[in-house]
Amino acid sequence: MSSYNAKENKLRQISSKGVINLAHRRSKWTPLMQMSANLSDITSIRSFFEFRTLDPEGAVFYGDTKEGRDWFVLSLRDGIPEMQIGKADILVSVKGGRKLNDGAWHLLELRSEGKFVVLEVNNKVELVVGLHSKLVEDDLTGKIRLALAGMLVDKQKLFHPFEPEIDACIRGGHWLNLSTTWDTDSTWEPQPCFSEIKKGSYFPGTGVAMFNTSDLPGLKTEEAGITVEIFGSWTGTTLSLQSTGFEYVLGELDGNKDVKEVQLGLKEESESVALPGEPATLTFTVLKHSLVVNSVSELETESLDFFSMWKKGMLLTFGGVPGDSEKAKSTHYLRGCLEKILVQGQVIDLDRALYKHTALSSHSCPTEAMNELTKSSYKAFILAG
């Protein structure tokens, strides 16, 4: 079971009604936070909260009783709500309703009506799941547990596996009839939610995302090579490529060096955001014996076969240079918004990275309205519930 034990870990309490950023966590399946209560104290099996995301997939809300023998999880798949329920000998998975990953705030309500679980979105019923088992006896004793952005049972129990990490925010939550605070790990650092967002991956100037090239799309033809396309506005180190005895670092593009910084005034903290003057497009091409950037050869060597190295597995890192080498320490982390990353024409999801720093936002950037700024300061206040 992937819950944290209060006896082994120090916990901190978080307001259950405030704004909570569900991203930036260290473990994929362990919930960001959880709460529990005696079933005898529950008068209403009903929870509602506002939810916003641009992420197409991830765990949103989880609940269980009988120490996880009966469980429920609400997630997104292709932006569409999906409910999975495990109860005795029954395992149910139902997907349907409107897409929720449009960057707008939506009011979600989950409630139990006898043998049915109902999901409402913006006061409209979107999903109704009914289940019945002759093996189940109604038992209103023991504990009920709730969790956000993860699960408290093993992922192997899922009928339809999914990628759990989600770049999303919630606010104004009411969880059953409880006034209990959420418990989270004491090492967790709350991250702000920007007032407005757009699609992309946001790099705040700290941390990288790493992929093993053997997990990425491979070679189609030797003539075309393997292409990595990046669209967005950024400054700092774009990417690096490493294998045993080899390292290549692609630093700043000339067109991205004229960068202005503005301060984002957040509710209790501020964050500096890079605003490159113009959006850029970068095409990085791997050929058999050379590396090419925007049609200009950057490195040529007959002694290395980059196609074989890519297939065997190199480390492709976006946003900087991993490790503690002198080169890693001397390079500047990428800061800005990568609106899209393509490898061989396929969109790359940072949630599927081999490693991703917790400061990165996989699917959202501060809104493009910030690109209109010059030297003036900009205030982006966290939306209160």
C-alpha positions as YAML, in Angstrom:
chain: A
units: angstrom
residues:
- id: 1
  name: MET
  ca: [0.00, 0.00, 0.00]
- id: 2
  name: SER
  ca: [1.38, 3.37, -1.02]
- id: 3
  name: SER
  ca: [0.19, 5.50, 1.87]
- id: 4
  name: TYR
  ca: [2.49, 7.22, 4.30]
- id: 5
  name: ASN
  ca: [2.33, 6.16, 7.89]
- id: 6
  name: ALA
  ca: [1.82, 8.95, 10.39]
- id: 7
  name: LYS
  ca: [3.98, 7.15, 12.91]
- id: 8
  name: GLU
  ca: [6.94, 7.02, 10.50]
- id: 9
  name: ASN
  ca: [6.60, 10.41, 8.78]
- id: 10
  name: LYS
  ca: [6.00, 13.84, 10.17]
- id: 11
  name: LEU
  ca: [2.91, 15.36, 8.58]
- id: 12
  name: ARG
  ca: [1.82, 18.92, 7.99]
- id: 13
  name: GLN
  ca: [-1.77, 20.12, 7.77]
- id: 14
  name: ILE
  ca: [-3.14, 21.98, 4.73]
- id: 15
  name: SER
  ca: [-6.47, 23.81, 4.54]
- id: 16
  name: SER
  ca: [-9.03, 21.67, 2.75]
- id: 17
  name: LYS
  ca: [-10.76, 24.72, 1.24]
- id: 18
  name: GLY
  ca: [-7.79, 26.68, -0.08]
- id: 19
  name: VAL
  ca: [-6.03, 26.62, -3.45]
- id: 20
  name: ILE
  ca: [-3.97, 23.45, -3.93]
- id: 21
  name: ASN
  ca: [-1.56, 22.77, -6.77]
- id: 22
  name: LEU
  ca: [-1.67, 19.02, -7.44]
- id: 23
  name: ALA
  ca: [1.56, 19.01, -9.46]
- id: 24
  name: HIS
  ca: [5.18, 19.15, -8.27]
- id: 25
  name: ARG
  ca: [5.15, 16.00, -6.18]
- id: 26
  name: ARG
  ca: [8.02, 13.58, -5.71]
- id: 27
  name: SER
  ca: [6.23, 10.25, -6.09]
- id: 28
  name: LYS
  ca: [3.98, 9.24, -8.96]
- id: 29
  name: TRP
  ca: [1.41, 7.14, -7.11]
- id: 30
  name: THR
  ca: [1.66, 8.29, -3.50]
- id: 31
  name: PRO
  ca: [-1.10, 10.89, -2.99]
- id: 32
  name: LEU
  ca: [-0.11, 14.50, -2.56]
- id: 33
  name: MET
  ca: [-2.28, 14.61, 0.57]
- id: 34
  name: GLN
  ca: [-4.91, 12.60, 2.40]
- id: 35
  name: MET
  ca: [-7.42, 12.67, 5.26]
- id: 36
  name: SER
  ca: [-9.42, 10.08, 7.16]
- id: 37
  name: ALA
  ca: [-12.48, 9.97, 9.40]
- id: 38
  name: ASN
  ca: [-14.70, 7.49, 11.20]
- id: 39
  name: LEU
  ca: [-17.59, 6.35, 9.01]
- id: 40
  name: SER
  ca: [-19.89, 6.88, 11.98]
- id: 41
  name: ASP
  ca: [-19.14, 10.64, 11.71]
- id: 42
  name: ILE
  ca: [-20.11, 10.83, 8.03]
- id: 43
  name: THR
  ca: [-23.58, 12.17, 7.31]
- id: 44
  name: SER
  ca: [-23.16, 12.87, 3.60]
- id: 45
  name: ILE
  ca: [-21.18, 10.90, 1.01]
- id: 46
  name: ARG
  ca: [-20.75, 14.01, -1.13]
- id: 47
  name: SER
  ca: [-17.67, 16.04, -2.06]
- id: 48
  name: PHE
  ca: [-17.32, 19.00, -4.42]
- id: 49
  name: PHE
  ca: [-14.49, 21.26, -5.52]
- id: 50
  name: GLU
  ca: [-13.38, 23.49, -8.37]
- id: 51
  name: PHE
  ca: [-10.82, 21.99, -10.71]
- id: 52
  name: ARG
  ca: [-8.60, 23.40, -13.49]
- id: 53
  name: THR
  ca: [-6.10, 21.71, -15.79]
- id: 54
  name: LEU
  ca: [-4.65, 21.47, -19.28]
- id: 55
  name: ASP
  ca: [-3.31, 17.99, -18.56]
- id: 56
  name: PRO
  ca: [-5.08, 15.16, -20.45]
- id: 57
  name: GLU
  ca: [-4.32, 12.41, -17.93]
- id: 58
  name: GLY
  ca: [-3.81, 11.88, -14.22]
- id: 59
  name: ALA
  ca: [-5.30, 10.97, -10.84]
- id: 60
  name: VAL
  ca: [-7.62, 13.57, -9.31]
- id: 61
  name: PHE
  ca: [-9.54, 12.21, -6.30]
- id: 62
  name: TYR
  ca: [-9.49, 8.91, -4.41]
- id: 63
  name: GLY
  ca: [-11.51, 7.37, -1.60]
- id: 64
  name: ASP
  ca: [-11.69, 4.01, 0.16]
- id: 65
  name: THR
  ca: [-13.10, 2.08, 3.11]
- id: 66
  name: LYS
  ca: [-12.20, -1.23, 4.77]
- id: 67
  name: GLU
  ca: [-8.49, -0.28, 4.60]
- id: 68
  name: GLY
  ca: [-8.56, -0.23, 0.81]
- id: 69
  name: ARG
  ca: [-10.63, -3.35, 0.13]
- id: 70
  name: ASP
  ca: [-13.37, -1.09, -1.28]
- id: 71
  name: TRP
  ca: [-11.95, 1.81, -3.26]
- id: 72
  name: PHE
  ca: [-12.73, 4.47, -5.85]
- id: 73
  name: VAL
  ca: [-10.62, 6.77, -8.03]
- id: 74
  name: LEU
  ca: [-11.53, 9.66, -10.33]
- id: 75
  name: SER
  ca: [-8.98, 10.38, -13.03]
- id: 76
  name: LEU
  ca: [-8.72, 11.96, -16.46]
- id: 77
  name: ARG
  ca: [-7.95, 10.09, -19.67]
- id: 78
  name: ASP
  ca: [-7.73, 12.09, -22.90]
- id: 79
  name: GLY
  ca: [-9.11, 14.96, -20.82]
- id: 80
  name: ILE
  ca: [-12.33, 13.02, -20.13]
- id: 81
  name: PRO
  ca: [-13.37, 11.94, -16.60]
- id: 82
  name: GLU
  ca: [-12.93, 8.27, -15.78]
- id: 83
  name: MET
  ca: [-14.12, 6.50, -12.64]
- id: 84
  name: GLN
  ca: [-12.75, 3.15, -11.49]
- id: 85
  name: ILE
  ca: [-14.26, 1.29, -8.55]
- id: 86
  name: GLY
  ca: [-13.12, -1.87, -6.76]
- id: 87
  name: LYS
  ca: [-15.59, -3.58, -4.44]
- id: 88
  name: ALA
  ca: [-15.38, -7.24, -3.36]
- id: 89
  name: ASP
  ca: [-15.39, -9.27, -6.60]
- id: 90
  name: ILE
  ca: [-16.28, -6.30, -8.82]
- id: 91
  name: LEU
  ca: [-13.96, -4.05, -10.77]
- id: 92
  name: VAL
  ca: [-15.58, -1.28, -12.83]
- id: 93
  name: SER
  ca: [-14.14, 1.34, -15.17]
- id: 94
  name: VAL
  ca: [-16.35, 3.97, -16.83]
- id: 95
  name: LYS
  ca: [-15.24, 6.96, -18.90]
- id: 96
  name: GLY
  ca: [-17.45, 9.70, -20.26]
- id: 97
  name: GLY
  ca: [-18.65, 13.27, -20.18]
- id: 98
  name: ARG
  ca: [-17.10, 16.47, -21.42]
- id: 99
  name: LYS
  ca: [-13.39, 17.17, -21.65]
- id: 100
  name: LEU
  ca: [-12.10, 19.01, -18.60]
- id: 101
  name: ASN
  ca: [-8.55, 19.86, -19.70]
- id: 102
  name: ASP
  ca: [-9.43, 23.20, -21.31]
- id: 103
  name: GLY
  ca: [-7.73, 25.44, -18.74]
- id: 104
  name: ALA
  ca: [-11.04, 26.71, -17.32]
- id: 105
  name: TRP
  ca: [-12.31, 26.22, -13.77]
- id: 106
  name: HIS
  ca: [-15.00, 23.51, -13.48]
- id: 107
  name: LEU
  ca: [-17.14, 22.66, -10.46]
- id: 108
  name: LEU
  ca: [-16.94, 18.90, -9.82]
- id: 109
  name: GLU
  ca: [-19.25, 17.05, -7.46]
- id: 110
  name: LEU
  ca: [-18.98, 13.39, -6.50]
- id: 111
  name: ARG
  ca: [-21.65, 11.69, -4.43]
- id: 112
  name: SER
  ca: [-22.92, 8.26, -3.52]
- id: 113
  name: GLU
  ca: [-26.60, 7.47, -4.07]
- id: 114
  name: GLY
  ca: [-27.13, 3.97, -2.73]
- id: 115
  name: LYS
  ca: [-25.49, 1.59, -5.18]
- id: 116
  name: PHE
  ca: [-24.62, 4.41, -7.61]
- id: 117
  name: VAL
  ca: [-21.74, 6.87, -7.78]
- id: 118
  name: VAL
  ca: [-22.57, 10.13, -9.53]
- id: 119
  name: LEU
  ca: [-20.24, 12.70, -11.08]
- id: 120
  name: GLU
  ca: [-21.56, 16.18, -11.81]
- id: 121
  name: VAL
  ca: [-19.63, 18.82, -13.76]
- id: 122
  name: ASN
  ca: [-20.85, 22.41, -13.53]
- id: 123
  name: ASN
  ca: [-24.15, 21.20, -11.99]
- id: 124
  name: LYS
  ca: [-24.80, 18.74, -14.84]
- id: 125
  name: VAL
  ca: [-24.70, 14.95, -14.36]
- id: 126
  name: GLU
  ca: [-21.92, 13.56, -16.56]
- id: 127
  name: LEU
  ca: [-21.36, 10.03, -15.24]
- id: 128
  name: VAL
  ca: [-23.42, 7.55, -13.23]
- id: 129
  name: VAL
  ca: [-21.85, 4.25, -12.20]
- id: 130
  name: GLY
  ca: [-23.92, 1.52, -10.57]
- id: 131
  name: LEU
  ca: [-22.63, -1.71, -9.09]
- id: 132
  name: HIS
  ca: [-23.97, -4.52, -6.94]
- id: 133
  name: SER
  ca: [-22.40, -7.63, -5.48]
- id: 134
  name: LYS
  ca: [-24.01, -10.41, -3.48]
- id: 135
  name: LEU
  ca: [-20.69, -10.82, -1.67]
- id: 136
  name: VAL
  ca: [-20.81, -7.32, -0.20]
- id: 137
  name: GLU
  ca: [-22.35, -6.48, 3.13]
- id: 138
  name: ASP
  ca: [-23.01, -2.83, 3.97]
- id: 139
  name: ASP
  ca: [-20.65, -1.95, 6.76]
- id: 140
  name: LEU
  ca: [-20.73, 1.56, 8.17]
- id: 141
  name: THR
  ca: [-17.97, 1.00, 10.70]
- id: 142
  name: GLY
  ca: [-14.28, 1.69, 10.47]
- id: 143
  name: LYS
  ca: [-12.53, 4.49, 8.59]
- id: 144
  name: ILE
  ca: [-13.05, 6.28, 5.31]
- id: 145
  name: ARG
  ca: [-9.95, 7.70, 3.63]
- id: 146
  name: LEU
  ca: [-9.75, 10.41, 0.99]
- id: 147
  name: ALA
  ca: [-6.72, 11.41, -1.09]
- id: 148
  name: LEU
  ca: [-5.72, 13.85, -3.83]
- id: 149
  name: ALA
  ca: [-3.58, 13.17, -6.91]
- id: 150
  name: GLY
  ca: [-2.75, 9.54, -6.15]
- id: 151
  name: MET
  ca: [-4.00, 6.25, -4.74]
- id: 152
  name: LEU
  ca: [-3.74, 4.40, -1.44]
- id: 153
  name: VAL
  ca: [-4.02, 0.95, -3.03]
- id: 154
  name: ASP
  ca: [-1.58, -0.76, -5.35]
- id: 155
  name: LYS
  ca: [-1.82, 0.38, -8.97]
- id: 156
  name: GLN
  ca: [-2.03, -3.29, -9.97]
- id: 157
  name: LYS
  ca: [-5.65, -3.22, -8.78]
- id: 158
  name: LEU
  ca: [-6.64, -0.84, -11.56]
- id: 159
  name: PHE
  ca: [-8.84, -2.25, -14.31]
- id: 160
  name: HIS
  ca: [-7.53, 0.35, -16.78]
- id: 161
  name: PRO
  ca: [-4.03, 1.64, -15.85]
- id: 162
  name: PHE
  ca: [-3.24, 5.32, -16.37]
- id: 163
  name: GLU
  ca: [-0.42, 7.83, -15.88]
- id: 164
  name: PRO
  ca: [-1.09, 9.25, -12.37]
- id: 165
  name: GLU
  ca: [0.81, 12.57, -12.39]
- id: 166
  name: ILE
  ca: [-1.40, 15.57, -13.07]
- id: 167
  name: ASP
  ca: [-0.62, 19.25, -13.55]
- id: 168
  name: ALA
  ca: [-3.78, 20.75, -12.07]
- id: 169
  name: CYS
  ca: [-5.18, 23.03, -9.37]
- id: 170
  name: ILE
  ca: [-8.21, 22.73, -7.11]
- id: 171
  name: ARG
  ca: [-9.89, 25.24, -4.82]
- id: 172
  name: GLY
  ca: [-12.96, 25.68, -2.65]
- id: 173
  name: GLY
  ca: [-13.17, 22.02, -1.68]
- id: 174
  name: HIS
  ca: [-15.85, 20.52, 0.59]
- id: 175
  name: TRP
  ca: [-15.01, 16.93, 1.45]
- id: 176
  name: LEU
  ca: [-17.94, 14.88, 2.74]
- id: 177
  name: ASN
  ca: [-19.21, 16.79, 5.76]
- id: 178
  name: LEU
  ca: [-15.73, 17.07, 7.24]
- id: 179
  name: SER
  ca: [-13.91, 20.19, 8.33]
- id: 180
  name: THR
  ca: [-10.70, 18.17, 8.62]
- id: 181
  name: THR
  ca: [-7.45, 19.48, 7.15]
- id: 182
  name: TRP
  ca: [-5.46, 17.54, 4.58]
- id: 183
  name: ASP
  ca: [-2.34, 15.73, 5.80]
- id: 184
  name: THR
  ca: [0.76, 15.87, 3.62]
- id: 185
  name: ASP
  ca: [4.43, 15.07, 4.01]
- id: 186
  name: SER
  ca: [6.34, 17.67, 5.97]
- id: 187
  name: THR
  ca: [8.88, 17.98, 3.15]
- id: 188
  name: TRP
  ca: [6.23, 19.03, 0.63]
- id: 189
  name: GLU
  ca: [6.55, 22.64, -0.48]
- id: 190
  name: PRO
  ca: [3.29, 24.29, -1.64]
- id: 191
  name: GLN
  ca: [3.45, 25.69, -5.17]
- id: 192
  name: PRO
  ca: [1.32, 28.61, -6.39]
- id: 193
  name: CYS
  ca: [-1.36, 28.36, -9.05]
- id: 194
  name: PHE
  ca: [-1.11, 31.04, -11.73]
- id: 195
  name: SER
  ca: [-4.25, 33.07, -12.27]
- id: 196
  name: GLU
  ca: [-4.32, 32.23, -15.99]
- id: 197
  name: ILE
  ca: [-2.57, 29.46, -17.89]
- id: 198
  name: LYS
  ca: [-1.81, 28.32, -21.42]
- id: 199
  name: LYS
  ca: [-0.64, 25.02, -22.89]
- id: 200
  name: GLY
  ca: [3.02, 24.18, -22.59]
- id: 201
  name: SER
  ca: [5.69, 23.02, -20.17]
- id: 202
  name: TYR
  ca: [6.95, 25.69, -17.78]
- id: 203
  name: PHE
  ca: [10.59, 25.69, -16.67]
- id: 204
  name: PRO
  ca: [11.09, 28.22, -13.83]
- id: 205
  name: GLY
  ca: [14.89, 28.29, -14.09]
- id: 206
  name: THR
  ca: [15.35, 25.32, -11.75]
- id: 207
  name: GLY
  ca: [15.59, 21.68, -12.68]
- id: 208
  name: VAL
  ca: [15.43, 19.49, -15.77]
- id: 209
  name: ALA
  ca: [13.42, 16.71, -17.42]
- id: 210
  name: MET
  ca: [15.36, 13.63, -18.56]
- id: 211
  name: PHE
  ca: [14.47, 10.89, -21.04]
- id: 212
  name: ASN
  ca: [16.20, 7.71, -22.15]
- id: 213
  name: THR
  ca: [16.31, 7.92, -25.95]
- id: 214
  name: SER
  ca: [15.58, 4.19, -26.20]
- id: 215
  name: ASP
  ca: [12.10, 5.02, -24.83]
- id: 216
  name: LEU
  ca: [11.54, 7.70, -27.50]
- id: 217
  name: PRO
  ca: [10.60, 7.36, -31.19]
- id: 218
  name: GLY
  ca: [13.54, 6.10, -33.24]
- id: 219
  name: LEU
  ca: [15.02, 6.27, -36.70]
- id: 220
  name: LYS
  ca: [12.82, 6.10, -39.80]
- id: 221
  name: THR
  ca: [15.32, 6.88, -42.55]
- id: 222
  name: GLU
  ca: [19.04, 7.66, -42.32]
- id: 223
  name: GLU
  ca: [18.64, 10.62, -44.64]
- id: 224
  name: ALA
  ca: [16.08, 12.37, -42.42]
- id: 225
  name: GLY
  ca: [17.71, 11.33, -39.17]
- id: 226
  name: ILE
  ca: [16.00, 11.82, -35.82]
- id: 227
  name: THR
  ca: [14.46, 15.23, -35.21]
- id: 228
  name: VAL
  ca: [13.65, 17.00, -31.96]
- id: 229
  name: GLU
  ca: [11.48, 20.10, -32.46]
- id: 230
  name: ILE
  ca: [10.90, 22.66, -29.72]
- id: 231
  name: PHE
  ca: [8.44, 25.56, -29.89]
- id: 232
  name: GLY
  ca: [8.15, 28.31, -27.28]
- id: 233
  name: SER
  ca: [9.81, 31.27, -25.59]
- id: 234
  name: TRP
  ca: [12.76, 30.59, -23.36]
- id: 235
  name: THR
  ca: [16.28, 31.42, -22.28]
- id: 236
  name: GLY
  ca: [19.06, 29.26, -20.87]
- id: 237
  name: THR
  ca: [20.22, 25.77, -21.79]
- id: 238
  name: THR
  ca: [17.78, 24.16, -24.21]
- id: 239
  name: LEU
  ca: [18.90, 20.53, -24.07]
- id: 240
  name: SER
  ca: [21.83, 18.22, -23.54]
- id: 241
  name: LEU
  ca: [22.69, 14.75, -24.78]
- id: 242
  name: GLN
  ca: [24.87, 12.27, -22.89]
- id: 243
  name: SER
  ca: [26.16, 8.74, -23.05]
- id: 244
  name: THR
  ca: [29.27, 7.02, -21.75]
- id: 245
  name: GLY
  ca: [32.23, 9.19, -22.69]
- id: 246
  name: PHE
  ca: [30.12, 11.69, -24.65]
- id: 247
  name: GLU
  ca: [28.31, 14.92, -23.79]
- id: 248
  name: TYR
  ca: [26.75, 17.63, -25.96]
- id: 249
  name: VAL
  ca: [25.10, 20.78, -24.59]
- id: 250
  name: LEU
  ca: [22.90, 23.07, -26.64]
- id: 251
  name: GLY
  ca: [22.92, 26.43, -24.90]
- id: 252
  name: GLU
  ca: [20.96, 29.60, -25.60]
- id: 253
  name: LEU
  ca: [19.73, 30.44, -29.07]
- id: 254
  name: ASP
  ca: [20.95, 33.79, -30.32]
- id: 255
  name: GLY
  ca: [17.37, 34.91, -30.80]
- id: 256
  name: ASN
  ca: [16.54, 34.21, -27.19]
- id: 257
  name: LYS
  ca: [19.31, 36.15, -25.48]
- id: 258
  name: ASP
  ca: [17.39, 39.42, -25.28]
- id: 259
  name: VAL
  ca: [15.33, 38.45, -22.29]
- id: 260
  name: LYS
  ca: [13.34, 40.58, -19.90]
- id: 261
  name: GLU
  ca: [12.39, 39.37, -16.44]
- id: 262
  name: VAL
  ca: [9.29, 40.39, -14.54]
- id: 263
  name: GLN
  ca: [8.20, 39.63, -11.03]
- id: 264
  name: LEU
  ca: [5.01, 37.63, -10.61]
- id: 265
  name: GLY
  ca: [3.41, 38.83, -7.40]
- id: 266
  name: LEU
  ca: [1.79, 35.77, -5.90]
- id: 267
  name: LYS
  ca: [-0.32, 35.45, -2.82]
- id: 268
  name: GLU
  ca: [2.50, 34.89, -0.37]
- id: 269
  name: GLU
  ca: [5.56, 34.62, -2.58]
- id: 270
  name: SER
  ca: [6.94, 35.95, -5.84]
- id: 271
  name: GLU
  ca: [8.55, 34.22, -8.76]
- id: 272
  name: SER
  ca: [10.69, 35.67, -11.52]
- id: 273
  name: VAL
  ca: [9.54, 34.66, -14.99]
- id: 274
  name: ALA
  ca: [11.56, 34.99, -18.18]
- id: 275
  name: LEU
  ca: [9.89, 36.75, -21.06]
- id: 276
  name: PRO
  ca: [11.84, 36.29, -24.28]
- id: 277
  name: GLY
  ca: [10.97, 38.88, -26.90]
- id: 278
  name: GLU
  ca: [9.70, 36.53, -29.61]
- id: 279
  name: PRO
  ca: [8.56, 32.89, -29.66]
- id: 280
  name: ALA
  ca: [11.21, 30.59, -31.17]
- id: 281
  name: THR
  ca: [11.32, 27.31, -33.02]
- id: 282
  name: LEU
  ca: [14.30, 25.00, -32.69]
- id: 283
  name: THR
  ca: [14.97, 21.89, -34.78]
- id: 284
  name: PHE
  ca: [17.66, 19.59, -33.42]
- id: 285
  name: THR
  ca: [18.55, 16.78, -35.84]
- id: 286
  name: VAL
  ca: [20.57, 13.69, -35.02]
- id: 287
  name: LEU
  ca: [22.33, 12.22, -38.06]
- id: 288
  name: LYS
  ca: [24.58, 9.16, -38.16]
- id: 289
  name: HIS
  ca: [27.80, 11.11, -37.58]
- id: 290
  name: SER
  ca: [26.63, 14.66, -36.83]
- id: 291
  name: LEU
  ca: [24.31, 16.84, -34.76]
- id: 292
  name: VAL
  ca: [22.49, 19.66, -36.55]
- id: 293
  name: VAL
  ca: [20.70, 22.70, -35.08]
- id: 294
  name: ASN
  ca: [18.33, 24.64, -37.35]
- id: 295
  name: SER
  ca: [20.05, 23.23, -40.47]
- id: 296
  name: VAL
  ca: [23.53, 24.20, -39.19]
- id: 297
  name: SER
  ca: [25.94, 21.39, -38.32]
- id: 298
  name: GLU
  ca: [27.09, 21.78, -34.71]
- id: 299
  name: LEU
  ca: [29.16, 18.62, -34.30]
- id: 300
  name: GLU
  ca: [30.65, 16.17, -36.79]
- id: 301
  name: THR
  ca: [32.56, 13.03, -35.87]
- id: 302
  name: GLU
  ca: [33.11, 9.84, -37.85]
- id: 303
  name: SER
  ca: [34.11, 8.00, -34.66]
- id: 304
  name: LEU
  ca: [30.57, 8.01, -33.21]
- id: 305
  name: ASP
  ca: [27.40, 6.40, -34.58]
- id: 306
  name: PHE
  ca: [24.61, 8.52, -33.10]
- id: 307
  name: PHE
  ca: [21.88, 6.29, -34.53]
- id: 308
  name: SER
  ca: [23.22, 3.26, -32.65]
- id: 309
  name: MET
  ca: [23.76, 5.34, -29.52]
- id: 310
  name: TRP
  ca: [20.17, 6.66, -29.66]
- id: 311
  name: LYS
  ca: [18.75, 3.15, -30.04]
- id: 312
  name: LYS
  ca: [20.94, 1.73, -27.27]
- id: 313
  name: GLY
  ca: [20.00, 4.58, -24.95]
- id: 314
  name: MET
  ca: [21.36, 8.08, -24.44]
- id: 315
  name: LEU
  ca: [20.23, 10.61, -21.86]
- id: 316
  name: LEU
  ca: [18.26, 13.42, -23.52]
- id: 317
  name: THR
  ca: [17.75, 16.23, -21.02]
- id: 318
  name: PHE
  ca: [15.58, 19.28, -21.54]
- id: 319
  name: GLY
  ca: [16.38, 22.41, -19.58]
- id: 320
  name: GLY
  ca: [19.97, 21.90, -18.50]
- id: 321
  name: VAL
  ca: [22.77, 19.44, -17.81]
- id: 322
  name: PRO
  ca: [22.17, 16.71, -15.21]
- id: 323
  name: GLY
  ca: [24.69, 15.76, -12.56]
- id: 324
  name: ASP
  ca: [27.35, 17.62, -10.60]
- id: 325
  name: SER
  ca: [29.98, 18.04, -13.30]
- id: 326
  name: GLU
  ca: [31.68, 21.38, -13.85]
- id: 327
  name: LYS
  ca: [29.76, 21.78, -17.09]
- id: 328
  name: ALA
  ca: [26.49, 21.14, -15.27]
- id: 329
  name: LYS
  ca: [27.35, 23.75, -12.65]
- id: 330
  name: SER
  ca: [28.38, 26.34, -15.23]
- id: 331
  name: THR
  ca: [25.27, 26.15, -17.42]
- id: 332
  name: HIS
  ca: [22.07, 28.09, -16.84]
- id: 333
  name: TYR
  ca: [18.85, 26.15, -16.43]
- id: 334
  name: LEU
  ca: [16.15, 26.82, -18.99]
- id: 335
  name: ARG
  ca: [13.61, 29.43, -18.00]
- id: 336
  name: GLY
  ca: [10.42, 29.97, -19.95]
- id: 337
  name: CYS
  ca: [7.61, 28.09, -21.68]
- id: 338
  name: LEU
  ca: [8.15, 25.22, -24.11]
- id: 339
  name: GLU
  ca: [4.79, 25.18, -25.83]
- id: 340
  name: LYS
  ca: [5.46, 21.90, -27.60]
- id: 341
  name: ILE
  ca: [8.24, 19.28, -27.78]
- id: 342
  name: LEU
  ca: [8.18, 16.81, -30.67]
- id: 343
  name: VAL
  ca: [10.45, 13.83, -31.27]
- id: 344
  name: GLN
  ca: [10.02, 12.37, -34.74]
- id: 345
  name: GLY
  ca: [6.73, 14.29, -34.95]
- id: 346
  name: GLN
  ca: [5.31, 12.79, -31.74]
- id: 347
  name: VAL
  ca: [4.40, 15.03, -28.79]
- id: 348
  name: ILE
  ca: [6.55, 14.37, -25.71]
- id: 349
  name: ASP
  ca: [4.82, 14.38, -22.31]
- id: 350
  name: LEU
  ca: [7.10, 15.42, -19.45]
- id: 351
  name: ASP
  ca: [4.98, 13.32, -17.08]
- id: 352
  name: ARG
  ca: [6.53, 10.28, -18.76]
- id: 353
  name: ALA
  ca: [10.10, 11.44, -18.23]
- id: 354
  name: LEU
  ca: [12.69, 9.19, -16.64]
- id: 355
  name: TYR
  ca: [13.19, 12.04, -14.16]
- id: 356
  name: LYS
  ca: [11.45, 15.41, -13.83]
- id: 357
  name: HIS
  ca: [12.30, 18.07, -11.27]
- id: 358
  name: THR
  ca: [9.38, 18.92, -8.99]
- id: 359
  name: ALA
  ca: [9.57, 22.62, -9.92]
- id: 360
  name: LEU
  ca: [8.59, 21.95, -13.54]
- id: 361
  name: SER
  ca: [4.97, 22.21, -14.75]
- id: 362
  name: SER
  ca: [4.35, 19.55, -17.39]
- id: 363
  name: HIS
  ca: [1.24, 20.93, -19.08]
- id: 364
  name: SER
  ca: [0.78, 24.59, -18.16]
- id: 365
  name: CYS
  ca: [2.58, 27.91, -18.47]
- id: 366
  name: PRO
  ca: [1.65, 31.40, -17.25]
- id: 367
  name: THR
  ca: [-0.72, 32.89, -19.81]
- id: 368
  name: GLU
  ca: [0.55, 34.50, -22.99]
- id: 369
  name: ALA
  ca: [-0.76, 37.85, -21.76]
- id: 370
  name: MET
  ca: [2.59, 38.14, -19.97]
- id: 371
  name: ASN
  ca: [4.39, 38.22, -23.32]
- id: 372
  name: GLU
  ca: [2.93, 41.68, -23.91]
- id: 373
  name: LEU
  ca: [4.86, 43.08, -20.96]
- id: 374
  name: THR
  ca: [8.01, 45.10, -21.30]
- id: 375
  name: LYS
  ca: [9.69, 46.53, -18.24]
- id: 376
  name: SER
  ca: [6.60, 46.93, -16.12]
- id: 377
  name: SER
  ca: [5.87, 44.55, -13.30]
- id: 378
  name: TYR
  ca: [3.10, 42.04, -13.53]
- id: 379
  name: LYS
  ca: [0.86, 40.73, -10.79]
- id: 380
  name: ALA
  ca: [-0.58, 37.25, -11.02]
- id: 381
  name: PHE
  ca: [-2.58, 36.60, -7.91]
- id: 382
  name: ILE
  ca: [-3.55, 33.13, -6.84]
- id: 383
  name: LEU
  ca: [-7.28, 32.76, -7.23]
- id: 384
  name: ALA
  ca: [-8.86, 32.34, -3.84]
- id: 385
  name: GLY
  ca: [-11.60, 29.84, -3.28]
...
